[in-house]
Amino acid sequence: MPKKDSPLQYPWASLYDIESGVRKLNLPHHAGGAGRPIKPIKRLHTSITLTDEEKRLYEKLSYLVGSKLHPNKVTKSQVLGLALRLLDSQVEKLPRSVDSWETLASFLFTSEEENHKS
């Protein structure tokens, strides 16, 4: 847990902790009647299309990340958000232009493998 006086390196991770139940957010209780409680983090509904392999990876990663953070809840939206942030952190390392997805993948995964060997 980060110190209270130091700035957060990953503010989104703090939001995920609240959403997953790792940390509690003290919201005033609204006596609004029956129904679901208000979500502490607003999410926008969207839809994506996935291949069978992408869906399998998505579900596998959701399960594995959820297993690591057990007993806290992990949503597929959080896993997708993490994947997007990982890619975002690598985009600046790409060459000025790439000519194909193969070239893009080769650059990203080769760079990653070289980093793990170091």
C-alpha positions in Angstrom: 0.0 0.0 0.0 1.5 3.4 -1.0 2.2 6.0 1.7 -0.5 8.6 2.0 1.9 11.6 1.4 3.5 10.1 -1.8 1.9 10.6 -5.1 0.4 7.5 -6.7 2.5 6.1 -9.6 -0.6 4.3 -11.1 -3.8 6.2 -10.1 -5.9 3.8 -12.1 -4.6 0.9 -10.0 -5.9 2.7 -6.9 -9.3 2.9 -8.6 -9.2 -0.8 -9.5 -8.4 -1.6 -5.8 -11.5 0.2 -4.8 -13.6 -1.5 -7.5 -12.2 -4.9 -6.6 -12.7 -4.5 -2.8 -9.0 -4.3 -1.9 -9.6 -0.9 -0.4 -12.9 0.5 0.8 -14.2 3.8 -0.3 -16.2 5.7 2.3 -19.1 6.9 0.4 -22.1 8.5 2.2 -24.9 6.0 2.3 -27.8 7.1 0.2 -31.2 6.0 1.5 -32.5 5.7 -2.0 -34.5 2.5 -1.7 -34.1 -0.9 -3.2 -31.7 -1.7 -6.0 -28.1 -2.0 -6.7 -25.7 0.3 -4.9 -24.0 3.1 -6.9 -20.8 1.9 -8.4 -17.8 3.8 -7.1 -16.1 3.9 -10.5 -18.1 4.9 -13.5 -17.6 2.7 -16.5 -18.9 3.2 -20.1 -20.7 0.4 -21.7 -19.2 -0.6 -25.0 -18.9 -3.7 -27.1 -16.0 -5.4 -28.9 -15.7 -8.4 -31.2 -13.1 -11.1 -30.5 -11.8 -14.1 -32.3 -12.1 -17.5 -30.6 -8.5 -17.2 -29.6 -8.8 -13.7 -28.3 -11.9 -14.7 -26.2 -10.0 -17.7 -24.8 -7.1 -15.5 -23.8 -9.4 -12.8 -22.3 -11.2 -15.4 -20.2 -7.9 -17.2 -19.2 -6.2 -13.9 -18.2 -9.3 -12.8 -16.3 -9.3 -16.1 -14.4 -5.5 -16.0 -13.7 -5.4 -12.4 -12.6 -8.5 -13.0 -10.5 -6.8 -16.0 -8.9 -3.7 -13.9 -8.0 -5.9 -11.2 -6.4 -8.3 -13.7 -4.7 -10.4 -13.1 -2.6 -10.8 -9.7 -4.2 -13.0 -9.5 -7.3 -11.4 -8.9 -10.8 -13.6 -8.0 -13.7 -12.9 -8.6 -17.4 -13.1 -4.8 -17.9 -10.2 -4.4 -15.5 -8.1 -7.0 -17.4 -8.8 -5.3 -20.7 -7.9 -1.9 -19.1 -4.6 -3.4 -17.9 -3.9 -4.8 -21.3 -4.6 -1.4 -22.9 -2.3 0.3 -20.4 0.5 -2.3 -21.2 0.2 -1.6 -24.9 0.1 2.2 -24.3 3.3 2.0 -22.3 5.0 0.3 -25.3 3.7 2.5 -28.2 6.3 5.2 -27.7 9.1 2.6 -28.2 7.8 1.7 -31.7 9.6 2.9 -34.8 8.1 5.9 -36.5 6.2 3.6 -38.8 5.5 -0.1 -39.2 4.3 -1.7 -42.4 2.3 -4.6 -41.0 0.8 -6.2 -37.9 3.5 -8.9 -38.2 6.2 -6.2 -38.0 4.4 -4.5 -35.1 4.0 -7.8 -33.2 7.6 -8.8 -33.9 8.9 -5.5 -32.5 6.7 -5.7 -29.4 7.3 -9.3 -28.5 11.0 -9.4 -29.5 11.6 -6.3 -27.3 9.7 -7.9 -24.5 11.7 -11.2 -24.7 15.0 -9.4 -24.8 14.0 -7.4 -21.7 13.2 -10.6 -19.8 16.6 -12.1 -20.7 18.4 -9.1 -19.3 
